[in-house]
Amino acid sequence: MRLPKPGTNPRGVEITKEALSSLVEDKMSKIIEISWQKTKVDYNPYKRWVDYWREDKDEN
């Protein structure tokens, strides 16, 4: 695992392939099972921004 550089705005630590493999293979590693459920989201970012710009234009 590699810690972020000082003075940066990190979002976590970097985990190398070797570090992840070592964690997976270690019998003493703790696990948390997560049941991921993928749901379909009806979202059109292009339409959202066109509507947003239209509203902004109408207000000015």
C-alpha distance matrix in Angstrom:
0.0 3.8 6.6 9.8 12.7 15.5 18.4 16.9 17.2 13.7 13.6 10.2 6.5 5.7 4.6 6.2 9.5 9.1 6.3 8.6 11.6 10.9 10.8 13.8 15.7 15.4 18.7 17.8 15.2 17.0 17.8 19.5 21.9 22.6 25.8 25.3 28.7 29.1 32.1 34.0 34.2 37.3 36.1 37.5 35.8 38.5 41.3 39.5 39.4 42.9 44.2 42.4 43.9 47.3 47.2 46.2 49.0 51.5 50.8 51.5
3.8 0.0 3.8 6.5 9.1 12.1 15.1 13.7 14.6 11.4 12.2 9.4 5.8 5.1 6.5 7.9 11.6 11.8 9.7 11.9 14.9 14.5 14.5 17.5 19.4 19.1 22.4 21.4 18.8 20.3 21.0 22.4 24.8 25.1 28.2 27.3 30.5 30.6 33.4 35.0 34.8 37.7 36.2 37.2 35.1 37.7 40.6 38.8 38.3 41.8 43.2 41.2 42.5 46.0 46.0 44.7 47.4 50.1 49.3 49.7
6.6 3.8 0.0 3.8 6.6 8.9 12.0 10.9 11.8 9.0 10.5 7.9 5.2 6.7 9.1 11.4 15.1 15.4 12.9 14.8 18.0 17.4 16.8 19.9 22.1 21.4 24.4 22.9 20.2 21.3 22.0 23.0 25.6 25.7 28.9 28.0 31.1 31.3 33.7 35.4 34.8 37.7 36.0 37.0 34.7 37.4 40.1 38.0 37.4 41.1 42.3 40.0 41.3 44.8 44.6 43.1 46.0 48.6 47.5 47.9
9.8 6.5 3.8 0.0 3.8 6.4 8.8 7.2 8.4 6.1 8.6 7.4 6.1 7.6 11.0 13.2 17.0 17.9 15.8 17.2 20.6 20.5 19.9 22.7 25.1 24.7 27.7 26.2 23.3 24.1 24.4 25.0 27.3 26.9 29.8 28.6 31.3 31.1 33.3 34.6 33.7 36.2 34.2 35.0 32.5 34.9 37.7 35.6 34.7 38.3 39.6 37.2 38.3 41.9 41.7 40.1 42.8 45.5 44.4 44.6
12.7 9.1 6.6 3.8 0.0 3.8 6.4 6.0 8.8 8.0 11.3 10.9 9.9 10.9 14.3 15.9 19.7 20.5 18.7 20.5 23.7 23.5 23.2 26.1 28.3 27.9 31.0 29.5 26.8 27.7 28.2 28.7 31.1 30.6 33.5 32.2 34.8 34.4 36.4 37.5 36.4 38.7 36.5 37.0 34.2 36.3 39.3 37.1 35.9 39.4 40.9 38.3 39.0 42.7 42.6 40.7 43.3 46.1 44.9 44.8
15.5 12.1 8.9 6.4 3.8 0.0 3.8 5.6 8.6 9.1 12.7 12.6 12.3 14.0 17.4 19.4 23.2 23.8 21.7 23.5 26.8 26.3 25.7 28.7 31.0 30.2 33.2 31.3 28.7 29.3 29.9 30.4 32.9 32.4 35.4 34.1 36.7 36.4 38.2 39.4 38.0 40.3 37.9 38.5 35.5 37.7 40.5 38.1 36.8 40.3 41.6 38.7 39.5 43.2 42.7 40.7 43.3 46.1 44.6 44.5
18.4 15.1 12.0 8.8 6.4 3.8 0.0 3.8 6.9 9.0 12.7 13.7 14.3 16.1 19.7 21.8 25.5 26.6 24.6 26.0 29.4 29.3 28.5 31.3 33.8 33.2 36.0 34.2 31.3 31.6 32.0 32.0 34.4 33.5 36.3 34.7 37.0 36.5 37.9 38.8 37.1 39.2 36.6 36.9 33.7 35.8 38.4 36.0 34.4 37.9 39.1 36.1 36.7 40.4 39.9 37.7 40.3 43.1 41.5 41.2
16.9 13.7 10.9 7.2 6.0 5.6 3.8 0.0 3.8 5.8 9.5 11.0 12.0 13.6 17.3 19.6 23.1 24.6 22.7 23.7 27.2 27.5 26.6 29.1 31.8 31.5 34.4 32.8 29.7 29.9 29.9 29.7 31.8 30.7 33.3 31.5 33.7 33.0 34.4 35.2 33.6 35.6 33.0 33.3 30.2 32.3 35.1 32.7 31.3 34.8 36.1 33.2 33.9 37.6 37.3 35.2 37.8 40.7 39.3 39.1
17.2 14.6 11.8 8.4 8.8 8.6 6.9 3.8 0.0 3.8 6.8 9.2 11.4 13.4 17.0 19.7 23.0 24.8 22.7 23.1 26.8 27.3 25.9 28.2 31.2 31.0 33.6 32.0 28.7 28.4 28.0 27.5 29.4 28.0 30.4 28.6 30.7 29.9 31.2 32.0 30.3 32.3 29.8 30.3 27.3 29.7 32.2 29.6 28.5 32.1 33.1 30.3 31.3 34.9 34.4 32.5 35.3 38.0 36.6 36.7
13.7 11.4 9.0 6.1 8.0 9.1 9.0 5.8 3.8 0.0 3.8 5.6 7.6 9.8 13.3 16.2 19.4 21.2 19.0 19.3 23.0 23.5 22.2 24.4 27.4 27.2 29.9 28.4 25.0 24.9 24.5 24.1 26.1 24.9 27.5 25.8 28.1 27.6 29.2 30.3 29.0 31.4 29.2 30.0 27.3 29.9 32.5 30.0 29.2 32.9 34.0 31.4 32.7 36.2 35.8 34.3 37.2 39.7 38.5 38.9
13.6 12.2 10.5 8.6 11.3 12.7 12.7 9.5 6.8 3.8 0.0 3.8 7.1 9.2 12.2 15.4 18.2 20.4 18.1 17.7 21.4 22.2 20.5 22.3 25.6 25.6 28.0 26.6 23.1 22.6 21.8 21.0 22.8 21.4 23.8 22.1 24.4 23.9 25.6 26.8 25.6 28.2 26.3 27.4 25.0 27.9 30.3 27.9 27.5 31.2 32.1 29.8 31.4 34.8 34.4 33.2 36.2 38.6 37.5 38.3
10.2 9.4 7.9 7.4 10.9 12.6 13.7 11.0 9.2 5.6 3.8 0.0 3.8 6.8 9.3 12.9 15.8 17.5 14.8 14.6 18.4 18.8 17.0 19.1 22.3 22.1 24.5 23.1 19.6 19.4 19.0 18.7 20.9 20.0 22.9 21.6 24.4 24.4 26.5 28.1 27.4 30.3 28.6 30.0 27.9 30.9 33.3 31.0 30.9 34.6 35.4 33.3 34.9 38.3 37.9 36.8 39.8 42.2 41.2 42.0
6.5 5.8 5.2 6.1 9.9 12.3 14.3 12.0 11.4 7.6 7.1 3.8 0.0 3.8 6.3 9.7 13.0 14.2 11.6 12.1 15.8 16.0 14.7 17.1 19.9 19.7 22.6 21.3 18.0 18.5 18.5 19.0 21.3 21.0 24.0 23.0 26.0 26.1 28.6 30.2 29.8 32.8 31.3 32.6 30.6 33.4 36.0 34.0 33.7 37.4 38.5 36.4 38.0 41.4 41.1 40.1 43.0 45.4 44.5 45.2
5.7 5.1 6.7 7.6 10.9 14.0 16.1 13.6 13.4 9.8 9.2 6.8 3.8 0.0 3.8 6.5 9.8 11.5 9.6 10.2 13.7 14.4 13.9 16.0 18.7 19.1 22.2 21.6 18.4 19.4 19.1 20.0 21.8 21.5 24.3 23.0 26.0 25.9 28.5 30.0 29.9 32.7 31.3 32.3 30.4 33.1 35.9 34.2 33.9 37.4 38.8 37.0 38.4 41.8 41.9 40.9 43.6 46.2 45.6 46.2
4.6 6.5 9.1 11.0 14.3 17.4 19.7 17.3 17.0 13.3 12.2 9.3 6.3 3.8 0.0 3.8 6.7 8.2 6.1 6.5 9.9 10.8 10.4 12.4 14.9 15.6 18.8 18.5 15.4 16.8 16.6 17.9 19.6 19.8 22.6 21.7 25.0 25.1 28.1 29.9 30.2 33.3 32.2 33.5 32.0 34.7 37.5 35.9 36.0 39.4 40.8 39.2 40.7 44.0 44.2 43.4 46.1 48.6 48.2 49.0
6.2 7.9 11.4 13.2 15.9 19.4 21.8 19.6 19.7 16.2 15.4 12.9 9.7 6.5 3.8 0.0 3.8 5.3 5.2 6.3 8.6 9.9 10.8 12.5 14.3 15.6 19.1 19.4 16.7 18.7 18.5 20.2 21.6 22.0 24.6 23.7 26.9 26.8 30.0 31.6 32.1 35.1 34.0 35.1 33.7 36.2 39.1 37.9 37.9 41.1 42.8 41.4 42.7 46.0 46.4 45.7 48.2 50.8 50.5 51.2
9.5 11.6 15.1 17.0 19.7 23.2 25.5 23.1 23.0 19.4 18.2 15.8 13.0 9.8 6.7 3.8 0.0 3.8 5.5 5.2 6.1 8.6 10.0 10.6 12.2 14.3 17.8 18.8 16.2 18.4 17.9 19.8 20.7 21.2 23.5 22.7 25.9 25.8 29.2 30.8 31.8 34.8 34.1 35.2 34.2 36.6 39.5 38.6 38.8 41.9 43.6 42.5 43.9 47.1 47.6 47.1 49.6 52.1 52.1 52.9
9.1 11.8 15.4 17.9 20.5 23.8 26.6 24.6 24.8 21.2 20.4 17.5 14.2 11.5 8.2 5.3 3.8 0.0 3.8 5.5 5.1 6.1 8.7 10.0 10.6 12.2 15.9 16.9 15.0 17.7 18.0 20.5 21.7 22.9 25.5 25.1 28.5 28.8 32.3 34.1 35.1 38.3 37.6 38.9 37.8 40.3 43.2 42.2 42.4 45.6 47.1 46.0 47.4 50.6 51.1 50.5 53.0 55.6 55.4 56.2
6.3 9.7 12.9 15.8 18.7 21.7 24.6 22.7 22.7 19.0 18.1 14.8 11.6 9.6 6.1 5.2 5.5 3.8 0.0 3.8 5.5 5.1 6.3 8.7 10.0 10.6 14.3 14.5 12.3 14.8 15.4 17.9 19.7 20.9 23.8 23.7 27.3 27.9 31.3 33.3 34.2 37.5 36.8 38.3 37.1 39.9 42.6 41.3 41.5 44.9 46.2 44.9 46.5 49.7 49.9 49.3 52.0 54.4 54.0 54.9
8.6 11.9 14.8 17.2 20.5 23.5 26.0 23.7 23.1 19.3 17.7 14.6 12.1 10.2 6.5 6.3 5.2 5.5 3.8 0.0 3.8 5.4 5.1 6.2 8.7 10.0 13.3 13.9 11.1 13.1 12.9 15.1 16.4 17.5 20.3 20.2 23.7 24.3 27.8 30.0 31.1 34.4 34.0 35.7 34.8 37.7 40.2 38.9 39.5 42.8 44.0 42.9 44.7 47.7 47.9 47.6 50.3 52.6 52.3 53.4
11.6 14.9 18.0 20.6 23.7 26.8 29.4 27.2 26.8 23.0 21.4 18.4 15.8 13.7 9.9 8.6 6.1 5.1 5.5 3.8 0.0 3.8 5.4 5.1 6.1 8.6 11.9 13.5 11.4 14.0 13.9 16.5 17.4 19.0 21.5 21.6 25.1 25.9 29.5 31.7 33.1 36.5 36.3 38.0 37.3 40.1 42.7 41.6 42.3 45.5 46.8 45.8 47.6 50.6 50.9 50.7 53.4 55.6 55.5 56.6
10.9 14.5 17.4 20.5 23.5 26.3 29.3 27.5 27.3 23.5 22.2 18.8 16.0 14.4 10.8 9.9 8.6 6.1 5.1 5.4 3.8 0.0 3.8 5.5 5.3 6.1 9.8 10.9 9.5 12.7 13.6 16.7 18.3 20.4 23.2 23.8 27.4 28.5 32.1 34.5 35.9 39.3 39.1 40.9 40.1 43.0 45.5 44.2 44.9 48.2 49.3 48.2 50.0 53.1 53.2 52.9 55.7 57.9 57.6 58.7
10.8 14.5 16.8 19.9 23.2 25.7 28.5 26.6 25.9 22.2 20.5 17.0 14.7 13.9 10.4 10.8 10.0 8.7 6.3 5.1 5.4 3.8 0.0 3.8 5.5 5.3 8.5 8.8 6.3 9.1 10.0 13.1 15.0 17.1 20.2 21.0 24.7 26.2 29.7 32.3 33.6 37.1 37.0 39.1 38.4 41.4 43.8 42.3 43.1 46.5 47.4 46.2 48.3 51.2 51.1 50.9 53.8 55.9 55.5 56.8
13.8 17.5 19.9 22.7 26.1 28.7 31.3 29.1 28.2 24.4 22.3 19.1 17.1 16.0 12.4 12.5 10.6 10.0 8.7 6.2 5.1 5.5 3.8 0.0 3.8 5.7 8.0 9.6 7.3 9.5 9.2 12.2 13.3 15.5 18.1 19.1 22.7 24.2 27.9 30.5 32.2 35.7 35.9 38.1 37.7 40.8 43.0 41.7 42.8 46.1 46.9 46.0 48.2 51.0 51.0 51.0 53.9 55.9 55.7 57.1
15.7 19.4 22.1 25.1 28.3 31.0 33.8 31.8 31.2 27.4 25.6 22.3 19.9 18.7 14.9 14.3 12.2 10.6 10.0 8.7 6.1 5.3 5.5 3.8 0.0 3.8 6.3 8.9 8.2 11.2 11.7 15.1 16.1 18.7 21.2 22.4 26.0 27.5 31.2 33.9 35.7 39.2 39.5 41.6 41.3 44.3 46.6 45.4 46.5 49.7 50.6 49.8 51.9 54.7 54.8 54.8 57.6 59.6 59.4 60.8
15.4 19.1 21.4 24.7 27.9 30.2 33.2 31.5 31.0 27.2 25.6 22.1 19.7 19.1 15.6 15.6 14.3 12.2 10.6 10.0 8.6 6.1 5.3 5.7 3.8 0.0 3.8 5.5 5.6 9.2 10.9 14.6 16.3 19.3 22.2 23.7 27.4 29.3 32.9 35.7 37.3 41.0 41.2 43.4 43.0 46.1 48.3 46.9 47.9 51.2 52.0 50.9 53.1 56.0 55.8 55.8 58.7 60.7 60.3 61.7
18.7 22.4 24.4 27.7 31.0 33.2 36.0 34.4 33.6 29.9 28.0 24.5 22.6 22.2 18.8 19.1 17.8 15.9 14.3 13.3 11.9 9.8 8.5 8.0 6.3 3.8 0.0 3.8 5.6 8.3 10.2 13.9 15.5 18.9 21.7 23.8 27.4 29.6 33.2 36.3 38.1 41.8 42.3 44.8 44.6 47.8 49.8 48.3 49.6 52.9 53.5 52.5 54.9 57.6 57.3 57.4 60.4 62.2 61.8 63.4
17.8 21.4 22.9 26.2 29.5 31.3 34.2 32.8 32.0 28.4 26.6 23.1 21.3 21.6 18.5 19.4 18.8 16.9 14.5 13.9 13.5 10.9 8.8 9.6 8.9 5.5 3.8 0.0 3.8 6.4 9.5 13.1 15.5 18.9 22.0 24.2 27.9 30.2 33.7 36.8 38.3 42.1 42.4 45.0 44.6 47.9 49.8 48.1 49.3 52.7 53.1 51.9 54.4 57.1 56.6 56.6 59.8 61.5 60.8 62.4
15.2 18.8 20.2 23.3 26.8 28.7 31.3 29.7 28.7 25.0 23.1 19.6 18.0 18.4 15.4 16.7 16.2 15.0 12.3 11.1 11.4 9.5 6.3 7.3 8.2 5.6 5.6 3.8 0.0 3.8 6.5 10.2 12.8 15.8 19.1 21.0 24.7 26.9 30.3 33.4 34.8 38.5 38.8 41.2 40.8 44.1 46.0 44.3 45.4 48.9 49.3 48.1 50.5 53.3 52.8 52.8 56.0 57.7 57.1 58.6
17.0 20.3 21.3 24.1 27.7 29.3 31.6 29.9 28.4 24.9 22.6 19.4 18.5 19.4 16.8 18.7 18.4 17.7 14.8 13.1 14.0 12.7 9.1 9.5 11.2 9.2 8.3 6.4 3.8 0.0 3.8 7.0 10.0 13.1 16.5 18.7 22.4 24.9 28.1 31.4 32.7 36.4 36.9 39.6 39.2 42.7 44.4 42.5 43.8 47.3 47.5 46.3 48.9 51.5 50.8 50.9 54.2 55.8 55.0 56.8
17.8 21.0 22.0 24.4 28.2 29.9 32.0 29.9 28.0 24.5 21.8 19.0 18.5 19.1 16.6 18.5 17.9 18.0 15.4 12.9 13.9 13.6 10.0 9.2 11.7 10.9 10.2 9.5 6.5 3.8 0.0 3.8 6.3 9.4 12.8 15.0 18.6 21.2 24.4 27.8 29.2 33.0 33.6 36.4 36.3 39.8 41.3 39.5 41.1 44.5 44.6 43.6 46.3 48.8 48.2 48.5 51.7 53.2 52.6 54.5
19.5 22.4 23.0 25.0 28.7 30.4 32.0 29.7 27.5 24.1 21.0 18.7 19.0 20.0 17.9 20.2 19.8 20.5 17.9 15.1 16.5 16.7 13.1 12.2 15.1 14.6 13.9 13.1 10.2 7.0 3.8 0.0 3.8 6.3 9.9 12.2 15.7 18.5 21.5 24.9 26.3 30.1 30.8 33.8 33.8 37.4 38.7 36.8 38.5 41.9 41.8 40.8 43.7 46.1 45.3 45.8 49.0 50.3 49.8 51.8
21.9 24.8 25.6 27.3 31.1 32.9 34.4 31.8 29.4 26.1 22.8 20.9 21.3 21.8 19.6 21.6 20.7 21.7 19.7 16.4 17.4 18.3 15.0 13.3 16.1 16.3 15.5 15.5 12.8 10.0 6.3 3.8 0.0 3.8 6.6 9.4 12.8 15.8 18.9 22.4 24.2 28.0 29.1 32.1 32.5 36.1 37.2 35.6 37.6 40.8 40.7 40.0 43.0 45.2 44.6 45.3 48.5 49.6 49.3 51.5
22.6 25.1 25.7 26.9 30.6 32.4 33.5 30.7 28.0 24.9 21.4 20.0 21.0 21.5 19.8 22.0 21.2 22.9 20.9 17.5 19.0 20.4 17.1 15.5 18.7 19.3 18.9 18.9 15.8 13.1 9.4 6.3 3.8 0.0 3.8 6.0 9.4 12.3 15.3 18.8 20.5 24.2 25.3 28.5 28.9 32.5 33.6 32.0 34.1 37.2 37.0 36.4 39.4 41.5 40.9 41.7 44.9 46.0 45.8 48.0
25.8 28.2 28.9 29.8 33.5 35.4 36.3 33.3 30.4 27.5 23.8 22.9 24.0 24.3 22.6 24.6 23.5 25.5 23.8 20.3 21.5 23.2 20.2 18.1 21.2 22.2 21.7 22.0 19.1 16.5 12.8 9.9 6.6 3.8 0.0 3.8 6.4 9.8 12.7 16.3 18.4 22.1 23.7 26.9 27.8 31.4 32.1 30.8 33.2 36.1 35.8 35.6 38.7 40.5 40.0 41.1 44.2 45.1 45.1 47.5
25.3 27.3 28.0 28.6 32.2 34.1 34.7 31.5 28.6 25.8 22.1 21.6 23.0 23.0 21.7 23.7 22.7 25.1 23.7 20.2 21.6 23.8 21.0 19.1 22.4 23.7 23.8 24.2 21.0 18.7 15.0 12.2 9.4 6.0 3.8 0.0 3.8 6.4 9.6 13.0 15.0 18.7 20.1 23.3 24.2 27.7 28.6 27.3 29.7 32.5 32.4 32.3 35.3 37.1 36.8 37.9 40.9 41.9 42.1 44.4
28.7 30.5 31.1 31.3 34.8 36.7 37.0 33.7 30.7 28.1 24.4 24.4 26.0 26.0 25.0 26.9 25.9 28.5 27.3 23.7 25.1 27.4 24.7 22.7 26.0 27.4 27.4 27.9 24.7 22.4 18.6 15.7 12.8 9.4 6.4 3.8 0.0 3.8 6.3 10.0 12.3 15.9 17.8 21.1 22.6 25.9 26.4 25.4 28.1 30.7 30.4 30.6 33.7 35.2 34.9 36.4 39.2 40.0 40.4 42.9
29.1 30.6 31.3 31.1 34.4 36.4 36.5 33.0 29.9 27.6 23.9 24.4 26.1 25.9 25.1 26.8 25.8 28.8 27.9 24.3 25.9 28.5 26.2 24.2 27.5 29.3 29.6 30.2 26.9 24.9 21.2 18.5 15.8 12.3 9.8 6.4 3.8 0.0 3.8 6.8 9.3 12.8 14.7 17.8 19.3 22.5 23.2 22.4 25.1 27.5 27.5 27.9 30.8 32.3 32.3 33.8 36.5 37.4 38.0 40.4
32.1 33.4 33.7 33.3 36.4 38.2 37.9 34.4 31.2 29.2 25.6 26.5 28.6 28.5 28.1 30.0 29.2 32.3 31.3 27.8 29.5 32.1 29.7 27.9 31.2 32.9 33.2 33.7 30.3 28.1 24.4 21.5 18.9 15.3 12.7 9.6 6.3 3.8 0.0 3.8 6.3 9.7 12.0 15.4 17.4 20.6 20.7 20.0 22.9 25.1 24.7 25.4 28.5 29.7 29.6 31.4 34.0 34.6 35.3 37.9
34.0 35.0 35.4 34.6 37.5 39.4 38.8 35.2 32.0 30.3 26.8 28.1 30.2 30.0 29.9 31.6 30.8 34.1 33.3 30.0 31.7 34.5 32.3 30.5 33.9 35.7 36.3 36.8 33.4 31.4 27.8 24.9 22.4 18.8 16.3 13.0 10.0 6.8 3.8 0.0 3.8 6.5 9.1 12.3 14.7 17.5 17.5 17.3 20.4 22.2 22.0 23.1 26.0 27.0 27.2 29.2 31.5 32.2 33.2 35.7
34.2 34.8 34.8 33.7 36.4 38.0 37.1 33.6 30.3 29.0 25.6 27.4 29.8 29.9 30.2 32.1 31.8 35.1 34.2 31.1 33.1 35.9 33.6 32.2 35.7 37.3 38.1 38.3 34.8 32.7 29.2 26.3 24.2 20.5 18.4 15.0 12.3 9.3 6.3 3.8 0.0 3.8 5.8 9.3 11.5 14.6 14.4 13.8 16.9 18.9 18.5 19.4 22.4 23.5 23.6 25.5 27.9 28.5 29.5 32.0
37.3 37.7 37.7 36.2 38.7 40.3 39.2 35.6 32.3 31.4 28.2 30.3 32.8 32.7 33.3 35.1 34.8 38.3 37.5 34.4 36.5 39.3 37.1 35.7 39.2 41.0 41.8 42.1 38.5 36.4 33.0 30.1 28.0 24.2 22.1 18.7 15.9 12.8 9.7 6.5 3.8 0.0 3.8 6.9 10.0 12.4 11.6 11.5 14.9 16.3 15.8 17.3 20.2 20.8 21.2 23.4 25.5 26.0 27.3 29.8
36.1 36.2 36.0 34.2 36.5 37.9 36.6 33.0 29.8 29.2 26.3 28.6 31.3 31.3 32.2 34.0 34.1 37.6 36.8 34.0 36.3 39.1 37.0 35.9 39.5 41.2 42.3 42.4 38.8 36.9 33.6 30.8 29.1 25.3 23.7 20.1 17.8 14.7 12.0 9.1 5.8 3.8 0.0 3.8 6.2 9.1 8.7 8.2 11.4 13.2 13.0 14.1 16.9 17.9 18.5 20.3 22.5 23.3 24.5 26.9
37.5 37.2 37.0 35.0 37.0 38.5 36.9 33.3 30.3 30.0 27.4 30.0 32.6 32.3 33.5 35.1 35.2 38.9 38.3 35.7 38.0 40.9 39.1 38.1 41.6 43.4 44.8 45.0 41.2 39.6 36.4 33.8 32.1 28.5 26.9 23.3 21.1 17.8 15.4 12.3 9.3 6.9 3.8 0.0 3.8 5.5 5.5 6.3 8.9 10.2 10.8 12.3 14.5 15.5 16.7 18.5 20.2 21.3 22.9 24.9
35.8 35.1 34.7 32.5 34.2 35.5 33.7 30.2 27.3 27.3 25.0 27.9 30.6 30.4 32.0 33.7 34.2 37.8 37.1 34.8 37.3 40.1 38.4 37.7 41.3 43.0 44.6 44.6 40.8 39.2 36.3 33.8 32.5 28.9 27.8 24.2 22.6 19.3 17.4 14.7 11.5 10.0 6.2 3.8 0.0 3.8 5.5 4.9 6.3 8.6 9.9 10.4 12.2 14.1 15.3 16.3 18.2 19.9 21.2 22.8
38.5 37.7 37.4 34.9 36.3 37.7 35.8 32.3 29.7 29.9 27.9 30.9 33.4 33.1 34.7 36.2 36.6 40.3 39.9 37.7 40.1 43.0 41.4 40.8 44.3 46.1 47.8 47.9 44.1 42.7 39.8 37.4 36.1 32.5 31.4 27.7 25.9 22.5 20.6 17.5 14.6 12.4 9.1 5.5 3.8 0.0 3.8 5.4 5.4 6.2 8.6 9.9 10.7 12.3 14.3 15.4 16.5 18.4 20.2 21.5
41.3 40.6 40.1 37.7 39.3 40.5 38.4 35.1 32.2 32.5 30.3 33.3 36.0 35.9 37.5 39.1 39.5 43.2 42.6 40.2 42.7 45.5 43.8 43.0 46.6 48.3 49.8 49.8 46.0 44.4 41.3 38.7 37.2 33.6 32.1 28.6 26.4 23.2 20.7 17.5 14.4 11.6 8.7 5.5 5.5 3.8 0.0 3.8 5.5 5.1 6.0 8.4 9.9 10.4 12.2 14.1 15.2 16.4 18.4 20.2
39.5 38.8 38.0 35.6 37.1 38.1 36.0 32.7 29.6 30.0 27.9 31.0 34.0 34.2 35.9 37.9 38.6 42.2 41.3 38.9 41.6 44.2 42.3 41.7 45.4 46.9 48.3 48.1 44.3 42.5 39.5 36.8 35.6 32.0 30.8 27.3 25.4 22.4 20.0 17.3 13.8 11.5 8.2 6.3 4.9 5.4 3.8 0.0 3.8 5.6 5.3 6.1 8.7 9.9 10.7 12.3 14.3 15.4 16.8 18.8
39.4 38.3 37.4 34.7 35.9 36.8 34.4 31.3 28.5 29.2 27.5 30.9 33.7 33.9 36.0 37.9 38.8 42.4 41.5 39.5 42.3 44.9 43.1 42.8 46.5 47.9 49.6 49.3 45.4 43.8 41.1 38.5 37.6 34.1 33.2 29.7 28.1 25.1 22.9 20.4 16.9 14.9 11.4 8.9 6.3 5.4 5.5 3.8 0.0 3.8 5.3 4.8 6.0 8.4 9.7 10.3 12.0 14.0 15.3 16.6
42.9 41.8 41.1 38.3 39.4 40.3 37.9 34.8 32.1 32.9 31.2 34.6 37.4 37.4 39.4 41.1 41.9 45.6 44.9 42.8 45.5 48.2 46.5 46.1 49.7 51.2 52.9 52.7 48.9 47.3 44.5 41.9 40.8 37.2 36.1 32.5 30.7 27.5 25.1 22.2 18.9 16.3 13.2 10.2 8.6 6.2 5.1 5.6 3.8 0.0 3.8 5.4 5.2 6.1 8.7 9.9 10.5 12.2 14.4 15.6
44.2 43.2 42.3 39.6 40.9 41.6 39.1 36.1 33.1 34.0 32.1 35.4 38.5 38.8 40.8 42.8 43.6 47.1 46.2 44.0 46.8 49.3 47.4 46.9 50.6 52.0 53.5 53.1 49.3 47.5 44.6 41.8 40.7 37.0 35.8 32.4 30.4 27.5 24.7 22.0 18.5 15.8 13.0 10.8 9.9 8.6 6.0 5.3 5.3 3.8 0.0 3.8 5.5 5.0 6.2 8.6 9.8 10.5 12.5 14.6
42.4 41.2 40.0 37.2 38.3 38.7 36.1 33.2 30.3 31.4 29.8 33.3 36.4 37.0 39.2 41.4 42.5 46.0 44.9 42.9 45.8 48.2 46.2 46.0 49.8 50.9 52.5 51.9 48.1 46.3 43.6 40.8 40.0 36.4 35.6 32.3 30.6 27.9 25.4 23.1 19.4 17.3 14.1 12.3 10.4 9.9 8.4 6.1 4.8 5.4 3.8 0.0 3.8 5.4 5.2 6.2 8.6 10.0 10.8 12.8
43.9 42.5 41.3 38.3 39.0 39.5 36.7 33.9 31.3 32.7 31.4 34.9 38.0 38.4 40.7 42.7 43.9 47.4 46.5 44.7 47.6 50.0 48.3 48.2 51.9 53.1 54.9 54.4 50.5 48.9 46.3 43.7 43.0 39.4 38.7 35.3 33.7 30.8 28.5 26.0 22.4 20.2 16.9 14.5 12.2 10.7 9.9 8.7 6.0 5.2 5.5 3.8 0.0 3.8 5.4 5.0 6.0 8.5 9.9 10.8
47.3 46.0 44.8 41.9 42.7 43.2 40.4 37.6 34.9 36.2 34.8 38.3 41.4 41.8 44.0 46.0 47.1 50.6 49.7 47.7 50.6 53.1 51.2 51.0 54.7 56.0 57.6 57.1 53.3 51.5 48.8 46.1 45.2 41.5 40.5 37.1 35.2 32.3 29.7 27.0 23.5 20.8 17.9 15.5 14.1 12.3 10.4 9.9 8.4 6.1 5.0 5.4 3.8 0.0 3.8 5.5 5.1 6.2 8.8 10.2
47.2 46.0 44.6 41.7 42.6 42.7 39.9 37.3 34.4 35.8 34.4 37.9 41.1 41.9 44.2 46.4 47.6 51.1 49.9 47.9 50.9 53.2 51.1 51.0 54.8 55.8 57.3 56.6 52.8 50.8 48.2 45.3 44.6 40.9 40.0 36.8 34.9 32.3 29.6 27.2 23.6 21.2 18.5 16.7 15.3 14.3 12.2 10.7 9.7 8.7 6.2 5.2 5.4 3.8 0.0 3.8 5.4 5.1 6.3 8.9
46.2 44.7 43.1 40.1 40.7 40.7 37.7 35.2 32.5 34.3 33.2 36.8 40.1 40.9 43.4 45.7 47.1 50.5 49.3 47.6 50.7 52.9 50.9 51.0 54.8 55.8 57.4 56.6 52.8 50.9 48.5 45.8 45.3 41.7 41.1 37.9 36.4 33.8 31.4 29.2 25.5 23.4 20.3 18.5 16.3 15.4 14.1 12.3 10.3 9.9 8.6 6.2 5.0 5.5 3.8 0.0 3.8 5.5 5.3 6.6
49.0 47.4 46.0 42.8 43.3 43.3 40.3 37.8 35.3 37.2 36.2 39.8 43.0 43.6 46.1 48.2 49.6 53.0 52.0 50.3 53.4 55.7 53.8 53.9 57.6 58.7 60.4 59.8 56.0 54.2 51.7 49.0 48.5 44.9 44.2 40.9 39.2 36.5 34.0 31.5 27.9 25.5 22.5 20.2 18.2 16.5 15.2 14.3 12.0 10.5 9.8 8.6 6.0 5.1 5.4 3.8 0.0 3.8 5.5 5.4
51.5 50.1 48.6 45.5 46.1 46.1 43.1 40.7 38.0 39.7 38.6 42.2 45.4 46.2 48.6 50.8 52.1 55.6 54.4 52.6 55.6 57.9 55.9 55.9 59.6 60.7 62.2 61.5 57.7 55.8 53.2 50.3 49.6 46.0 45.1 41.9 40.0 37.4 34.6 32.2 28.5 26.0 23.3 21.3 19.9 18.4 16.4 15.4 14.0 12.2 10.5 10.0 8.5 6.2 5.1 5.5 3.8 0.0 3.8 5.6
50.8 49.3 47.5 44.4 44.9 44.6 41.5 39.3 36.6 38.5 37.5 41.2 44.5 45.6 48.2 50.5 52.1 55.4 54.0 52.3 55.5 57.6 55.5 55.7 59.4 60.3 61.8 60.8 57.1 55.0 52.6 49.8 49.3 45.8 45.1 42.1 40.4 38.0 35.3 33.2 29.5 27.3 24.5 22.9 21.2 20.2 18.4 16.8 15.3 14.4 12.5 10.8 9.9 8.8 6.3 5.3 5.5 3.8 0.0 3.8
51.5 49.7 47.9 44.6 44.8 44.5 41.2 39.1 36.7 38.9 38.3 42.0 45.2 46.2 49.0 51.2 52.9 56.2 54.9 53.4 56.6 58.7 56.8 57.1 60.8 61.7 63.4 62.4 58.6 56.8 54.5 51.8 51.5 48.0 47.5 44.4 42.9 40.4 37.9 35.7 32.0 29.8 26.9 24.9 22.8 21.5 20.2 18.8 16.6 15.6 14.6 12.8 10.8 10.2 8.9 6.6 5.4 5.6 3.8 0.0
